[in-house]
């Protein structure tokens, strides 16, 4: 117990101790990080400057892009720097910050994806009511509610985790600080923590997933009634990737967070954490926006405007 009072730093686990593999890790993570930032920032700029995209759908896309750019910035840069410097140390305050921000962004990301599924449901299944249901006031209120509830949710889980004494070890078997890895380091009973995580995870995550599936079932049933085969194909090609990303995001997060802390950590946990911390911010701009014809036209229009201004 004495160690728990003086433990002021933790050691993060890397992907490999071999220099060449560490360089490969840095290069791959850096490329994914840069592509994610460029894609999300591009969407934010285009949906802000183009007035034709000032609709609820693109409002939520813009919010999701800002969130994804911040989300991936919490873990990837620090992991790359640690690999380059062959250092795995993170301060306790840095660990607290990472836990809080990761939980916050995971929670808000899930709510945004749920709201966007609701937006698509109303637009396709109840188009005449769309301007009334998805008005600007509702959009702002749902965004603020997601952010504020996310702060409370992350604060509760972070505080509940770091009230525990850590005396087993200071080695976190993960490339960033997360709650399941920290619970394994505690020398006290973590059963209540695990119950809270499972209850909140299944309640919020499971509830959002069921609502998303319910929305897309109704969307698919409506799309099948479209007279044009091209319209049906376009709708399916848009909706199916959404469901796949949500499924990968939730299944990987559930596997890592809902496992009992008594089960030993493995490299599989680190790999799976990539699927909920890096992959969604990377692919969201592609499947939600860059495959969208309106976004493509807006990007081309912005590029032509920039080229024209440069020639002037």
C-alpha positions as CSV (number, residue, x, y, z in Angstrom):
1,X,0.0,0.0,0.0
2,X,2.9,2.3,0.5
3,X,3.7,2.2,-3.2
4,X,0.2,3.4,-4.0
5,X,0.8,6.7,-2.3
6,X,4.0,7.5,-4.1
7,X,3.2,6.2,-7.6
8,X,3.3,9.4,-9.6
9,X,3.9,8.0,-13.0
10,X,3.1,5.0,-15.2
11,X,4.8,3.0,-17.9
12,X,2.9,2.5,-21.2
13,X,3.4,-0.7,-23.1
14,X,4.8,-0.4,-26.7
15,X,4.0,-2.5,-29.7
16,X,7.6,-3.9,-29.8
17,X,11.1,-3.5,-28.4
18,X,12.7,-3.9,-31.8
19,X,13.9,-0.6,-33.3
20,X,12.7,-1.4,-36.8
21,X,9.3,-2.4,-35.7
22,X,9.0,0.8,-33.6
23,X,9.9,2.8,-36.6
24,X,7.2,1.0,-38.6
25,X,4.7,1.7,-35.8
26,X,5.6,5.4,-35.8
27,X,5.4,5.7,-39.6
28,X,2.0,3.8,-39.9
29,X,0.5,5.7,-36.9
30,X,1.8,9.1,-38.2
31,X,0.3,8.5,-41.7
32,X,-3.0,7.5,-40.2
33,X,-2.9,10.5,-38.0
34,X,-2.1,12.9,-40.8
35,X,-4.7,11.4,-43.1
36,X,-7.3,11.6,-40.3
37,X,-6.5,15.3,-39.5
38,X,-6.5,16.3,-43.2
39,X,-9.8,14.5,-44.0
40,X,-11.6,15.9,-40.9
41,X,-10.3,19.4,-41.2
42,X,-11.2,19.4,-44.9
43,X,-14.8,18.5,-44.1
44,X,-15.0,21.2,-41.4
45,X,-13.7,23.8,-43.8
46,X,-16.0,22.8,-46.7
47,X,-19.2,22.4,-44.7
48,X,-18.5,25.8,-43.0
49,X,-17.7,27.8,-46.2
50,X,-20.4,26.3,-48.5
51,X,-23.8,27.7,-47.6
52,X,-25.6,24.9,-49.4
53,X,-24.2,22.5,-46.8
54,X,-25.7,24.4,-43.8
55,X,-28.2,21.7,-43.1
56,X,-28.7,19.5,-40.1
57,X,-27.0,16.5,-41.8
58,X,-23.8,18.5,-42.5
59,X,-24.0,20.2,-39.2
60,X,-23.6,16.9,-37.4
61,X,-20.9,15.8,-39.9
62,X,-19.0,18.9,-39.0
63,X,-19.3,18.2,-35.3
64,X,-18.2,14.6,-35.8
65,X,-15.2,15.7,-37.8
66,X,-14.1,18.1,-35.1
67,X,-14.6,15.4,-32.5
68,X,-12.6,12.8,-34.5
69,X,-9.7,15.2,-35.0
70,X,-9.5,15.8,-31.2
71,X,-10.2,12.1,-30.3
72,X,-7.2,10.7,-32.3
73,X,-5.0,13.5,-31.1
74,X,-5.3,12.2,-27.5
75,X,-3.5,9.0,-28.1
76,X,-1.6,8.7,-31.3
77,X,1.0,11.6,-31.1
78,X,2.0,10.6,-27.6
79,X,2.4,6.9,-28.7
80,X,4.6,8.0,-31.7
81,X,6.8,10.2,-29.6
82,X,7.3,7.4,-27.0
83,X,8.3,5.0,-29.7
84,X,10.8,7.4,-31.3
85,X,12.4,8.3,-27.9
86,X,12.2,4.7,-26.6
87,X,10.3,6.1,-23.6
88,X,7.2,4.7,-22.1
89,X,6.7,7.0,-19.1
90,X,3.6,9.0,-18.6
91,X,2.9,11.2,-15.5
92,X,-0.1,10.4,-13.3
93,X,-1.7,13.7,-14.3
94,X,-1.1,12.9,-18.0
95,X,-2.7,9.5,-17.4
96,X,-5.7,11.0,-15.7
97,X,-6.1,13.4,-18.7
98,X,-5.9,10.6,-21.2
99,X,-8.5,8.5,-19.4
100,X,-10.9,11.4,-19.1
101,X,-10.5,12.5,-22.7
102,X,-10.7,9.0,-24.2
103,X,-13.9,8.1,-22.2
104,X,-15.4,11.5,-23.1
105,X,-14.7,11.2,-26.8
106,X,-15.9,7.6,-27.0
107,X,-19.1,8.5,-25.3
108,X,-19.8,11.6,-27.4
109,X,-18.7,9.8,-30.6
110,X,-21.3,7.2,-29.9
111,X,-24.0,9.8,-29.2
112,X,-23.2,11.7,-32.4
113,X,-23.4,8.5,-34.5
114,X,-26.8,7.8,-32.9
115,X,-28.0,11.3,-33.6
116,X,-26.8,11.0,-37.2
117,X,-28.7,7.7,-37.6
118,X,-31.8,9.5,-36.3
119,X,-31.3,12.3,-38.7
120,X,-31.1,9.9,-41.7
121,X,-34.2,8.1,-40.4
122,X,-36.3,11.3,-40.3
123,X,-35.0,12.5,-43.6
124,X,-35.8,9.2,-45.5
125,X,-38.8,7.8,-43.5
126,X,-40.5,11.1,-42.5
127,X,-39.3,13.7,-45.0
128,X,-42.4,16.0,-44.6
129,X,-41.7,16.3,-40.9
130,X,-37.9,16.8,-41.3
131,X,-37.8,20.6,-41.2
132,X,-39.9,20.5,-38.0
133,X,-38.1,17.6,-36.2
134,X,-34.5,18.5,-37.1
135,X,-34.6,22.2,-36.8
136,X,-31.6,24.3,-35.8
137,X,-32.7,24.6,-32.1
138,X,-32.9,20.8,-31.8
139,X,-29.5,20.3,-33.5
140,X,-27.8,22.7,-31.1
141,X,-29.6,21.3,-28.0
142,X,-28.7,17.7,-28.8
143,X,-25.1,18.7,-29.4
144,X,-24.8,20.5,-26.1
145,X,-26.6,17.7,-24.3
146,X,-24.1,15.2,-25.7
147,X,-21.1,17.3,-24.7
148,X,-22.3,18.1,-21.2
149,X,-23.4,14.6,-20.4
150,X,-20.1,13.4,-21.8
151,X,-18.2,15.6,-19.3
152,X,-20.3,14.1,-16.5
153,X,-19.9,10.6,-17.7
154,X,-16.1,10.9,-18.2
155,X,-15.7,12.7,-14.9
156,X,-17.6,9.9,-13.0
157,X,-15.5,7.1,-14.5
158,X,-12.2,8.9,-14.2
159,X,-12.8,9.8,-10.6
160,X,-14.1,6.3,-9.8
161,X,-10.9,4.8,-11.3
162,X,-8.2,7.1,-9.7
163,X,-9.7,6.9,-6.2
164,X,-8.2,3.4,-6.2
165,X,-4.8,2.7,-4.8
166,X,-2.3,1.4,-7.3
167,X,0.4,-0.9,-5.9
168,X,0.5,-4.0,-8.1
169,X,2.7,-2.4,-10.7
170,X,3.0,0.8,-12.7
171,X,3.1,-0.9,-16.1
172,X,0.0,-0.3,-18.2
173,X,-0.5,-3.0,-20.8
174,X,-1.8,-0.6,-23.4
175,X,-0.3,2.1,-25.7
176,X,-2.4,4.7,-23.8
177,X,-4.0,5.0,-20.4
178,X,-7.4,3.3,-20.3
179,X,-9.6,2.1,-17.4
180,X,-9.4,-1.7,-17.9
181,X,-5.6,-1.6,-17.8
182,X,-5.5,0.6,-14.7
183,X,-8.0,-1.7,-12.8
184,X,-5.5,-4.5,-13.2
185,X,-2.9,-2.5,-11.4
186,X,-5.1,-1.8,-8.3
187,X,-4.4,-3.6,-5.1
188,X,-8.0,-3.1,-3.8
189,X,-11.3,-4.7,-4.8
190,X,-12.4,-3.4,-8.2
191,X,-15.7,-5.3,-8.4
192,X,-17.8,-2.1,-7.9
193,X,-15.8,-0.3,-10.7
194,X,-16.4,-3.2,-13.1
195,X,-20.1,-3.3,-12.3
196,X,-20.4,0.4,-13.1
197,X,-18.5,0.0,-16.3
198,X,-20.6,-3.0,-17.4
199,X,-23.9,-1.4,-16.5
200,X,-23.1,2.0,-18.1
201,X,-21.5,0.4,-21.1
202,X,-24.3,-2.0,-21.8
203,X,-27.0,0.6,-21.0
204,X,-25.6,3.5,-23.1
205,X,-23.6,1.6,-25.7
206,X,-26.2,-1.2,-26.1
207,X,-29.1,1.3,-26.1
208,X,-27.5,3.5,-28.8
209,X,-26.6,0.4,-30.9
210,X,-30.2,-0.9,-30.7
211,X,-31.5,2.5,-31.7
212,X,-29.1,2.8,-34.6
213,X,-30.1,-0.7,-35.9
214,X,-33.8,0.1,-35.4
215,X,-33.3,3.4,-37.5
216,X,-31.5,1.6,-40.3
217,X,-34.1,-1.3,-40.4
218,X,-36.8,1.3,-41.0
219,X,-34.5,3.1,-43.5
220,X,-33.9,-0.1,-45.4
221,X,-37.6,-0.9,-45.5
222,X,-38.4,2.5,-46.9
223,X,-35.5,2.4,-49.4
224,X,-36.8,-1.0,-50.8
225,X,-39.9,0.9,-51.8
226,X,-38.0,3.3,-54.0
227,X,-39.0,2.9,-57.7
228,X,-35.5,3.5,-59.0
229,X,-32.9,0.8,-58.6
230,X,-30.1,3.4,-58.7
231,X,-31.6,5.2,-55.7
232,X,-31.9,2.0,-53.8
233,X,-28.3,1.0,-54.5
234,X,-27.0,4.5,-53.6
235,X,-28.9,4.4,-50.3
236,X,-27.6,0.9,-49.4
237,X,-24.0,1.8,-50.3
238,X,-24.3,4.8,-47.9
239,X,-26.0,3.0,-45.0
240,X,-24.2,-0.3,-44.9
241,X,-20.7,1.3,-44.2
242,X,-22.2,3.3,-41.4
243,X,-23.5,0.2,-39.7
244,X,-20.1,-1.6,-40.2
245,X,-18.1,1.2,-38.6
246,X,-20.5,1.4,-35.7
247,X,-20.3,-2.3,-35.2
248,X,-16.5,-2.4,-35.3
249,X,-16.3,0.6,-33.0
250,X,-18.7,-0.9,-30.4
251,X,-17.6,-4.5,-30.6
252,X,-13.9,-3.7,-30.0
253,X,-14.7,-1.2,-27.2
254,X,-17.0,-3.7,-25.5
255,X,-14.4,-6.5,-25.7
256,X,-11.7,-4.3,-24.1
257,X,-13.9,-2.6,-21.5
258,X,-16.3,-5.2,-20.5
259,X,-13.9,-8.0,-19.8
260,X,-13.2,-8.8,-16.1
261,X,-10.0,-7.2,-14.8
262,X,-8.8,-10.6,-13.6
263,X,-8.2,-11.7,-17.2
264,X,-4.6,-11.1,-18.2
265,X,-3.9,-8.3,-20.7
266,X,-2.6,-9.5,-24.1
267,X,-1.3,-7.9,-27.3
268,X,-4.8,-8.6,-28.7
269,X,-6.2,-6.0,-26.4
270,X,-3.7,-3.4,-27.7
271,X,-4.6,-4.3,-31.3
272,X,-8.3,-4.2,-30.6
273,X,-8.0,-0.8,-29.0
274,X,-6.8,0.5,-32.3
275,X,-10.3,-0.4,-33.8
276,X,-12.1,2.0,-31.4
277,X,-9.5,4.7,-30.9
278,X,-7.9,5.2,-34.4
279,X,-10.0,3.4,-37.1
280,X,-13.3,5.3,-36.6
281,X,-11.8,8.8,-36.8
282,X,-9.8,7.6,-39.9
283,X,-12.7,6.1,-41.9
284,X,-15.6,8.4,-40.8
285,X,-14.6,11.2,-43.2
286,X,-14.5,8.7,-46.1
287,X,-17.8,6.9,-45.5
288,X,-19.8,9.8,-44.2
289,X,-18.5,12.6,-46.3
290,X,-15.9,12.0,-49.0
291,X,-18.2,9.5,-50.8
292,X,-21.0,12.1,-50.7
293,X,-21.6,13.9,-54.0
294,X,-22.5,17.2,-52.4
295,X,-19.3,17.2,-50.4
296,X,-17.3,16.3,-53.6
297,X,-18.9,19.2,-55.5
298,X,-18.2,21.6,-52.6
299,X,-14.6,20.5,-52.4
300,X,-14.1,21.0,-56.2
301,X,-15.8,24.4,-56.0
302,X,-13.6,25.5,-53.1
303,X,-10.5,24.3,-54.9
304,X,-11.5,26.2,-58.1
305,X,-12.1,29.3,-56.0
306,X,-8.6,29.0,-54.4
307,X,-6.9,28.4,-57.8
308,X,-8.8,31.4,-59.2
309,X,-7.8,33.6,-56.3
310,X,-4.2,32.5,-56.6
311,X,-4.1,33.4,-60.3
312,X,-5.5,36.8,-59.5
